[in-house]
Amino acid sequence: MKIFKKKPAERKTISAAFLNTGYSCSTLEQTFEEAATIGYQNNPIVYRCITLISRSIASVKLHLNSKSSEKKILHHPILSLLNNPNPFQSYETFTEMVVSHLLLSGNAFIEYVGNPQGYGELYVLRPDRVRIMYNEQGFPEHYEYRIGNTTHTVPIDRLTGRSSMVHISLFHPFESHWGQSPLTAAMSLVQFRNQALEHNLSILRRGGTPSGILTVDSQYEMTDDQKAQLRTDLENLYAGRDNAGRIMVLSNGLRWEKTGFSPQEMAFLEGQGEAARGIAQLFGIPPTCIGIPGDERFANYKEARVHMWEETLIPMTNLVISNYQKLLGIIDQNVELTYSKDEIDALSVKREALWERTNNAEFLTINEKRQIMGFAPLPDGDVLAAA
């Protein structure tokens, strides 16, 4: 018998500042920790959405082309730097961290430490530790990265706006220089989902059944101490997963009546699926792609994946790559980063459909078909294909 019970951990609740103003500079440190704890660490739907988006974008293979000739460059300091950003990360883990910070806080910061010849390293900085310092006119003047009592300053060129640090942000309706995370809009659903999981866990601790009513015949009188002792004895004997299914033996006029779920409890439990679908949709992920049933918008999983890439992952990939380009322009401004959609497996369904339609188009010449598919023309290809 346990005399002392472990004090339950205090449950975090979201601050009013998070719900009302999102990630402003003054509340960024507090809200980032809340978002990471309540959302990413405690909510499996948020965790799955963020990891799916970040790892998918990190899997996109980048190419380097010359701006003047559009010729692919195979060896360059920028490629070497991206493949090995720093001694602790690969390109995939580096990009996954960038996108995860962006989704959790609406902001991501990357610093280039090195010289203009490309002999340097790239580091992702925690957004809650970065501050943008402004001049009297309200324009960014420099960045400050703070850890404890240590402050690292990164200047911003007033004429060009260039810096060895790049700030990637999502749109925020009330901030000019700070972004807003999708979690700001999803937080009410996240909290509902977390509370539903706690509710289910509480039921599991009671043996997977709802509570009941213990009644005593009127001829028996019980003191408050006896009632408390009886409740304790019953919980020790019959509550919890280890005691599930045990036969209850009562005497002395005691009668147990098991109660079912109330309509409110049933609606609360059924709302878990709706909350999960709502969270996924706020992140731009079709629920089907993360294993949540009930999404009837797509005929199959392949269609859902194509929609996810076209509507969510491709735009965010473009955002991340454009900021990589902005930062790595320090090394060489005559090249540009790009990628090929044809190398993304999820989009192969659309390529196959395009190829089938193009190949069956009898009114197109061979070269017109080759042009649609991205191939160079043939010298004798300006004729209709043979039937």
C-alpha positions in Angstrom: 0.0 0.0 0.0 1.4 3.4 -1.0 1.4 6.1 1.6 2.8 8.9 -0.5 1.6 9.6 -4.0 3.7 11.3 -6.6 2.5 14.8 -7.3 1.1 15.0 -10.9 3.1 17.1 -13.3 1.7 20.5 -13.8 -0.1 20.8 -17.1 1.1 23.6 -19.3 -1.6 26.0 -20.6 -1.2 28.4 -23.5 -0.8 32.0 -22.6 -3.2 34.8 -23.6 -0.3 36.4 -25.5 0.0 33.4 -27.7 -3.6 33.4 -28.7 -4.0 37.1 -29.2 -0.7 38.3 -30.7 1.1 35.3 -31.9 4.9 35.4 -32.2 5.7 39.1 -31.6 9.3 39.9 -30.6 8.4 40.5 -27.0 6.7 37.1 -26.5 8.7 35.0 -28.9 10.8 33.2 -26.2 7.7 32.2 -24.2 5.5 31.2 -27.1 8.1 29.2 -28.9 8.6 27.0 -25.8 4.8 26.6 -25.4 4.3 25.7 -29.0 7.2 23.2 -28.9 5.9 21.6 -25.7 2.1 21.7 -26.1 2.1 21.1 -29.9 5.2 19.3 -31.1 6.0 17.2 -27.9 2.5 16.5 -26.6 0.4 16.3 -29.7 1.0 13.4 -32.2 -0.9 15.1 -35.0 1.3 18.2 -34.9 4.4 16.1 -34.5 3.5 14.1 -37.6 2.6 17.1 -39.7 5.8 18.9 -38.9 8.1 15.9 -39.4 6.3 15.0 -42.7 6.7 18.5 -44.1 10.3 19.1 -43.0 11.6 15.7 -44.0 9.8 15.8 -47.4 11.4 19.2 -48.2 14.8 18.0 -47.0 14.5 15.1 -49.4 14.3 17.4 -52.5 17.6 17.2 -54.3 19.1 20.7 -55.1 21.0 21.6 -58.3 23.2 24.5 -59.0 23.0 26.3 -62.4 24.9 29.2 -63.9 22.7 32.3 -64.3 24.3 33.2 -67.7 24.1 29.8 -69.5 21.7 27.9 -67.3 24.3 25.1 -67.4 24.3 22.7 -64.4 27.3 23.0 -62.2 28.5 19.8 -60.6 31.3 21.1 -58.4 31.2 24.4 -56.5 31.9 25.7 -52.9 28.1 26.3 -52.5 27.3 22.6 -53.2 30.1 21.5 -50.8 28.7 23.8 -48.1 25.1 22.6 -48.5 26.2 18.9 -48.5 28.1 19.5 -45.3 26.6 22.6 -43.6 28.6 22.1 -40.3 30.4 19.3 -38.5 27.3 18.2 -36.7 24.6 18.0 -39.5 24.0 16.7 -43.0 22.0 18.7 -45.5 18.9 16.7 -44.7 19.0 17.2 -40.9 20.0 20.9 -41.4 17.0 21.6 -43.7 14.7 19.6 -41.5 15.6 21.8 -38.5 15.1 25.0 -40.6 11.6 23.9 -41.7 10.6 22.7 -38.2 11.6 26.0 -36.7 9.6 27.8 -39.4 6.5 25.8 -38.7 6.8 26.0 -34.9 7.5 29.7 -34.6 6.8 31.2 -38.0 10.5 32.2 -38.1 13.8 30.5 -39.0 17.3 32.0 -38.8 20.4 30.7 -40.6 23.9 32.1 -40.1 26.9 31.7 -42.4 30.2 31.7 -40.6 33.2 31.9 -42.9 34.7 33.9 -45.7 33.4 34.9 -49.1 35.4 32.2 -50.8 33.0 29.6 -49.4 35.2 28.1 -46.7 32.7 28.3 -43.9 29.8 26.7 -42.1 26.0 27.1 -41.8 24.1 27.0 -38.5 20.5 27.1 -37.7 19.7 29.4 -34.7 16.9 28.9 -32.3 14.3 31.6 -33.2 13.4 32.4 -29.6 17.1 33.4 -29.0 17.3 35.9 -31.9 16.2 39.5 -31.8 16.0 41.9 -34.6 17.3 45.4 -33.6 15.9 48.4 -35.4 17.1 51.9 -36.1 15.1 55.1 -35.4 13.3 54.7 -38.7 12.1 51.2 -37.8 14.3 49.4 -40.3 16.4 46.3 -39.2 19.9 47.3 -38.2 21.4 44.1 -36.9 20.6 40.7 -35.3 21.3 39.7 -31.8 21.6 36.0 -30.8 21.5 35.6 -27.0 22.4 32.6 -24.9 22.4 33.4 -21.2 24.6 36.5 -20.7 26.3 36.1 -24.0 25.2 38.1 -27.0 26.4 37.5 -30.6 25.7 40.4 -33.0 25.3 40.1 -36.8 25.2 43.3 -38.7 22.9 44.1 -41.7 24.2 46.3 -44.5 22.0 49.4 -44.6 22.4 49.9 -48.3 21.9 46.4 -49.7 20.1 44.8 -46.7 22.5 41.8 -47.0 23.8 40.0 -44.0 25.6 36.8 -43.0 22.3 35.8 -41.4 19.1 35.2 -43.2 15.6 35.3 -41.6 12.9 33.2 -43.1 9.4 34.1 -42.0 5.8 33.3 -42.7 3.1 36.0 -43.0 2.0 37.7 -39.8 -0.9 40.2 -40.0 0.3 42.4 -37.1 4.1 42.2 -37.4 6.4 43.6 -40.2 9.5 41.5 -39.4 8.2 38.5 -37.5 6.3 35.5 -38.8 3.3 33.6 -37.4 3.2 29.9 -37.0 0.3 27.7 -38.2 0.1 26.6 -34.6 -1.3 30.0 -33.6 -4.4 29.2 -35.6 -4.5 25.5 -34.7 -3.8 25.9 -30.9 -7.5 25.6 -29.8 -7.7 22.3 -31.8 -4.4 21.2 -30.3 -5.5 21.8 -26.8 -8.8 20.0 -27.4 -7.0 17.0 -28.8 -4.6 16.9 -25.9 -7.4 17.1 -23.4 -9.2 14.3 -25.2 -6.1 12.1 -25.0 -5.9 12.8 -21.3 -9.6 11.9 -21.0 -9.0 8.6 -22.7 -6.0 7.9 -20.5 -8.1 8.5 -17.4 -10.7 6.0 -18.6 -7.9 3.5 -19.3 -6.6 3.8 -15.8 -10.2 2.9 -14.6 -10.0 -0.4 -16.5 -11.3 1.0 -19.8 -14.9 1.5 -18.5 -16.8 4.6 -17.4 -17.4 5.3 -13.8 -20.4 4.0 -11.8 -22.6 4.6 -8.8 -22.3 2.7 -5.5 -25.5 2.7 -3.5 -26.2 1.6 0.1 -29.5 0.3 1.4 -31.3 2.8 3.6 -31.1 0.5 6.7 -27.3 1.0 6.7 -25.7 4.2 7.9 -22.1 5.1 6.9 -20.0 7.9 8.3 -17.9 10.1 6.0 -14.8 8.3 7.0 -16.3 4.9 6.2 -17.4 6.2 2.7 -13.9 7.5 2.0 -12.3 4.2 3.1 -14.8 2.2 1.0 -14.0 4.3 -2.1 -10.3 3.8 -1.5 -10.6 0.1 -1.1 -12.7 -0.2 -4.3 -10.2 1.8 -6.3 -7.3 -0.3 -5.0 -9.1 -3.6 -5.8 -10.9 -2.8 -9.1 -9.4 0.3 -10.8 -6.6 0.4 -13.3 -5.6 -1.9 -16.1 -4.1 -4.6 -13.9 -7.5 -5.0 -12.2 -9.6 -4.8 -15.3 -12.2 -7.6 -15.5 -12.0 -8.6 -11.8 -15.3 -9.8 -10.3 -16.7 -7.4 -7.7 -18.1 -9.0 -4.5 -20.3 -6.7 -2.4 -22.2 -7.3 0.8 -24.1 -5.5 3.6 -26.6 -3.8 1.3 -24.0 -2.5 -1.3 -25.0 -2.3 -4.9 -22.9 -1.2 -7.9 -24.5 0.3 -11.0 -22.2 1.1 -14.0 -23.0 4.3 -15.8 -22.5 4.8 -19.5 -21.1 7.7 -21.3 -23.2 10.9 -21.3 -24.1 12.5 -24.7 -21.7 15.3 -23.9 -18.9 12.7 -23.3 -19.7 10.9 -26.5 -19.6 14.2 -28.5 -16.3 15.0 -26.8 -14.8 11.7 -27.8 -16.1 11.8 -31.4 -14.7 15.3 -31.7 -11.1 13.9 -31.5 -11.2 12.9 -35.1 -12.5 16.3 -36.3 -9.8 18.0 -34.3 -7.1 15.8 -35.8 -8.4 16.5 -39.3 -8.6 20.2 -38.6 -5.0 20.3 -37.3 -3.7 18.5 -40.4 -5.6 20.8 -42.8 -4.2 23.9 -41.1 -0.7 22.6 -41.8 -1.8 22.0 -45.4 -1.6 18.2 -45.0 -4.5 16.0 -46.3 -5.6 13.9 -43.3 -5.2 10.8 -45.5 -1.5 11.3 -45.8 -1.0 10.9 -42.0 -3.4 8.0 -41.6 -6.5 9.9 -40.4 -9.7 8.4 -41.9 -12.8 10.3 -43.0 -11.3 12.5 -45.8 -13.5 12.0 -48.8 -11.9 14.7 -51.0 -9.5 12.4 -52.8 -10.1 9.1 -54.5 -6.9 7.5 -53.2 -3.7 8.1 -51.3 -1.7 9.0 -54.5 -4.1 11.9 -55.2 -3.8 13.2 -51.7 0.1 13.1 -51.9 0.0 15.0 -55.2 -2.2 17.6 -53.6 0.0 17.9 -50.6 3.1 18.5 -52.7 1.5 21.0 -55.1 -0.4 23.0 -52.5 2.0 22.9 -49.4 5.4 21.3 -50.0 6.4 22.9 -53.3 5.6 26.5 -52.2 7.5 26.0 -48.9 10.4 24.4 -50.8 10.5 27.5 -53.0 10.5 29.7 -49.9 13.4 27.8 -48.3 15.5 27.6 -51.4 15.1 31.3 -52.3 16.4 32.2 -48.8 19.3 29.7 -49.2 20.0 31.5 -52.4 19.9 34.9 -50.7 22.4 33.8 -48.0 24.8 31.9 -50.3 25.0 34.9 -52.6 27.8 36.0 -50.3 29.9 33.3 -52.0 28.8 33.6 -55.6 26.0 35.7 -57.1 26.4 34.3 -60.6 24.8 30.9 -59.8 21.4 29.9 -58.6 19.9 27.0 -56.7 17.1 25.0 -58.3 15.5 21.6 -58.3 13.5 19.4 -60.7 9.9 18.4 -60.0 10.5 15.3 -62.2 12.8 14.0 -59.4 10.0 14.1 -56.8 8.5 10.6 -56.6 5.1 11.7 -55.4 4.5 13.8 -58.6 5.3 10.9 -60.9 1.5 10.2 -61.1 1.0 13.5 -62.9 4.0 13.0 -65.2 2.7 9.6 -66.2 -0.7 11.1 -66.9 0.8 13.9 -68.9 2.9 11.5 -70.9 -0.1 9.4 -71.7 -2.2 12.3 -72.9 0.7 13.7 -74.9 1.6 10.4 -76.5 -2.0 9.8 -77.5 -2.4 13.3 -79.1 -2.4 12.5 -82.8 -2.4 16.2 -83.8 1.0 16.9 -82.2 4.3 16.5 -84.0 7.1 14.5 -82.5 9.0 17.6 -81.6 6.0 19.2 -80.0 5.5 16.1 -77.9 9.2 16.2 -76.9 9.0 19.8 -76.0 6.0 19.2 -73.7 8.0 16.4 -72.0 11.1 18.6 -71.6 13.3 16.9 -74.3 15.3 18.5 -77.0 13.9 18.5 -80.6 15.1 16.1 -83.2 16.3 17.2 -86.7 13.5 15.3 -88.4 10.9 15.5 -85.7 8.6 18.2 -87.1 6.2 15.5 -88.4 3.3 13.7 -87.0 4.0 10.5 -85.2 3.2 7.4 -87.1 -0.1 5.7 -86.1 
